[in-house]
Amino acid sequence: MESQYQVTLDSTNYFQWFSYIEDLLRSKGLYRIATGQEKKLKDEDKVAKWENRQDQARGLIGMSISPDLRFHIAKLDTPNEAMEQITKVFGIKNEIRAHQLENELLTLDPNNFS
């Protein structure tokens, strides 16, 4: 049964998108290939199938990104490269902001709330 739920990456929802794309790739049996855990096989009979699975994973990642942000991965052929680039562009910035907010919360005085 296909899920109708879909998350498209925009400039504000990296962590929600990442969780979605990870689950989508897992549900299609493509997660290990997308993360680089499954390496290219040496058996020539299986190389074409492995390359097709790479293409499927890269296609799903690309189609889950807002069209105006796809330029970030346009020249990348592998799903692993695409995921790393998206994390580099969107994930780190959000992590830094999360740490900033956490530090601000730690400086608040719990006795000073009205």
SEDRENMAR-552799 format. One record per residue (C-alpha): residue number from 0; residue in one letter; z, y, x. Coordinates in steps of 0.02 Angstrom, whole numbers. Layout:
% SEDRENMAR-552799
<pos: NUM; code: A; zz: Z; yy: Y; xx: X>
...
This chain:
% SEDRENMAR-552799
<pos: 0; code: M; zz: 0; yy: 0; xx: 0>
<pos: 1; code: E; zz: -57; yy: 165; xx: 76>
<pos: 2; code: S; zz: 64; yy: 309; xx: 74>
<pos: 3; code: Q; zz: 3; yy: 473; xx: 0>
<pos: 4; code: Y; zz: 128; yy: 569; xx: 106>
<pos: 5; code: Q; zz: 48; yy: 662; xx: 251>
<pos: 6; code: V; zz: 109; yy: 790; xx: 376>
<pos: 7; code: T; zz: -15; yy: 903; xx: 464>
<pos: 8; code: L; zz: 45; yy: 981; xx: 625>
<pos: 9; code: D; zz: 55; yy: 1170; xx: 621>
<pos: 10; code: S; zz: 147; yy: 1290; xx: 735>
<pos: 11; code: T; zz: 313; yy: 1263; xx: 645>
<pos: 12; code: N; zz: 336; yy: 1077; xx: 609>
<pos: 13; code: Y; zz: 318; yy: 981; xx: 773>
<pos: 14; code: F; zz: 471; yy: 870; xx: 750>
<pos: 15; code: Q; zz: 428; yy: 826; xx: 570>
<pos: 16; code: W; zz: 248; yy: 792; xx: 623>
<pos: 17; code: F; zz: 301; yy: 687; xx: 773>
<pos: 18; code: S; zz: 408; yy: 575; xx: 663>
<pos: 19; code: Y; zz: 264; yy: 558; xx: 539>
<pos: 20; code: I; zz: 130; yy: 518; xx: 669>
<pos: 21; code: E; zz: 244; yy: 394; xx: 757>
<pos: 22; code: D; zz: 272; yy: 300; xx: 592>
<pos: 23; code: L; zz: 87; yy: 309; xx: 548>
<pos: 24; code: L; zz: 34; yy: 238; xx: 716>
<pos: 25; code: R; zz: 165; yy: 100; xx: 702>
<pos: 26; code: S; zz: 107; yy: 54; xx: 527>
<pos: 27; code: K; zz: -71; yy: 33; xx: 593>
<pos: 28; code: G; zz: -17; yy: -67; xx: 746>
<pos: 29; code: L; zz: -72; yy: 73; xx: 862>
<pos: 30; code: Y; zz: 92; yy: 146; xx: 924>
<pos: 31; code: R; zz: 102; yy: 51; xx: 1089>
<pos: 32; code: I; zz: -78; yy: 92; xx: 1131>
<pos: 33; code: A; zz: -51; yy: 276; xx: 1086>
<pos: 34; code: T; zz: 101; yy: 292; xx: 1198>
<pos: 35; code: G; zz: 19; yy: 206; xx: 1346>
<pos: 36; code: Q; zz: 133; yy: 54; xx: 1335>
<pos: 37; code: E; zz: -14; yy: -60; xx: 1302>
<pos: 38; code: K; zz: -130; yy: -53; xx: 1452>
<pos: 39; code: K; zz: -316; yy: -88; xx: 1458>
<pos: 40; code: L; zz: -347; yy: -273; xx: 1467>
<pos: 41; code: K; zz: -440; yy: -354; xx: 1611>
<pos: 42; code: D; zz: -521; yy: -483; xx: 1498>
<pos: 43; code: E; zz: -696; yy: -413; xx: 1467>
<pos: 44; code: D; zz: -704; yy: -494; xx: 1295>
<pos: 45; code: K; zz: -554; yy: -391; xx: 1238>
<pos: 46; code: V; zz: -598; yy: -224; xx: 1320>
<pos: 47; code: A; zz: -707; yy: -163; xx: 1176>
<pos: 48; code: K; zz: -572; yy: -202; xx: 1048>
<pos: 49; code: W; zz: -441; yy: -111; xx: 1155>
<pos: 50; code: E; zz: -557; yy: 41; xx: 1172>
<pos: 51; code: N; zz: -587; yy: 42; xx: 983>
<pos: 52; code: R; zz: -399; yy: 40; xx: 952>
<pos: 53; code: Q; zz: -382; yy: 186; xx: 1075>
<pos: 54; code: D; zz: -514; yy: 280; xx: 974>
<pos: 55; code: Q; zz: -426; yy: 240; xx: 810>
<pos: 56; code: A; zz: -259; yy: 305; xx: 874>
<pos: 57; code: R; zz: -339; yy: 462; xx: 949>
<pos: 58; code: G; zz: -431; yy: 492; xx: 785>
<pos: 59; code: L; zz: -273; yy: 479; xx: 680>
<pos: 60; code: I; zz: -183; yy: 600; xx: 796>
<pos: 61; code: G; zz: -326; yy: 724; xx: 791>
<pos: 62; code: M; zz: -345; yy: 717; xx: 602>
<pos: 63; code: S; zz: -158; yy: 750; xx: 580>
<pos: 64; code: I; zz: -168; yy: 917; xx: 671>
<pos: 65; code: S; zz: -212; yy: 1080; xx: 585>
<pos: 66; code: P; zz: -395; yy: 1121; xx: 624>
<pos: 67; code: D; zz: -347; yy: 1286; xx: 706>
<pos: 68; code: L; zz: -236; yy: 1192; xx: 831>
<pos: 69; code: R; zz: -353; yy: 1050; xx: 875>
<pos: 70; code: F; zz: -421; yy: 1145; xx: 1024>
<pos: 71; code: H; zz: -262; yy: 1093; xx: 1117>
<pos: 72; code: I; zz: -325; yy: 913; xx: 1124>
<pos: 73; code: A; zz: -513; yy: 936; xx: 1102>
<pos: 74; code: K; zz: -557; yy: 879; xx: 1279>
<pos: 75; code: L; zz: -432; yy: 736; xx: 1286>
<pos: 76; code: D; zz: -500; yy: 561; xx: 1257>
<pos: 77; code: T; zz: -345; yy: 453; xx: 1249>
<pos: 78; code: P; zz: -208; yy: 456; xx: 1118>
<pos: 79; code: N; zz: -75; yy: 457; xx: 1253>
<pos: 80; code: E; zz: -149; yy: 615; xx: 1332>
<pos: 81; code: A; zz: -159; yy: 696; xx: 1161>
<pos: 82; code: M; zz: 22; yy: 656; xx: 1118>
<pos: 83; code: E; zz: 83; yy: 719; xx: 1287>
<pos: 84; code: Q; zz: -14; yy: 882; xx: 1268>
<pos: 85; code: I; zz: 50; yy: 914; xx: 1092>
<pos: 86; code: T; zz: 229; yy: 882; xx: 1151>
<pos: 87; code: K; zz: 201; yy: 998; xx: 1299>
<pos: 88; code: V; zz: 136; yy: 1137; xx: 1188>
<pos: 89; code: F; zz: 250; yy: 1122; xx: 1036>
<pos: 90; code: G; zz: 397; yy: 1010; xx: 1077>
<pos: 91; code: I; zz: 472; yy: 1098; xx: 1226>
<pos: 92; code: K; zz: 473; yy: 1269; xx: 1147>
<pos: 93; code: N; zz: 565; yy: 1201; xx: 997>
<pos: 94; code: E; zz: 688; yy: 1106; xx: 1107>
<pos: 95; code: I; zz: 730; yy: 1266; xx: 1200>
<pos: 96; code: R; zz: 755; yy: 1356; xx: 1036>
<pos: 97; code: A; zz: 866; yy: 1215; xx: 973>
<pos: 98; code: H; zz: 975; yy: 1231; xx: 1129>
<pos: 99; code: Q; zz: 985; yy: 1419; xx: 1103>
<pos: 100; code: L; zz: 1043; yy: 1394; xx: 924>
<pos: 101; code: E; zz: 1167; yy: 1260; xx: 976>
<pos: 102; code: N; zz: 1241; yy: 1379; xx: 1105>
<pos: 103; code: E; zz: 1255; yy: 1516; xx: 974>
<pos: 104; code: L; zz: 1345; yy: 1397; xx: 857>
<pos: 105; code: L; zz: 1468; yy: 1351; xx: 994>
<pos: 106; code: T; zz: 1514; yy: 1534; xx: 1019>
<pos: 107; code: L; zz: 1555; yy: 1560; xx: 835>
<pos: 108; code: D; zz: 1739; yy: 1570; xx: 790>
<pos: 109; code: P; zz: 1773; yy: 1443; xx: 650>
<pos: 110; code: N; zz: 1922; yy: 1548; xx: 592>
<pos: 111; code: N; zz: 1814; yy: 1700; xx: 564>
<pos: 112; code: F; zz: 1710; yy: 1641; xx: 416>
<pos: 113; code: S; zz: 1735; yy: 1727; xx: 249>
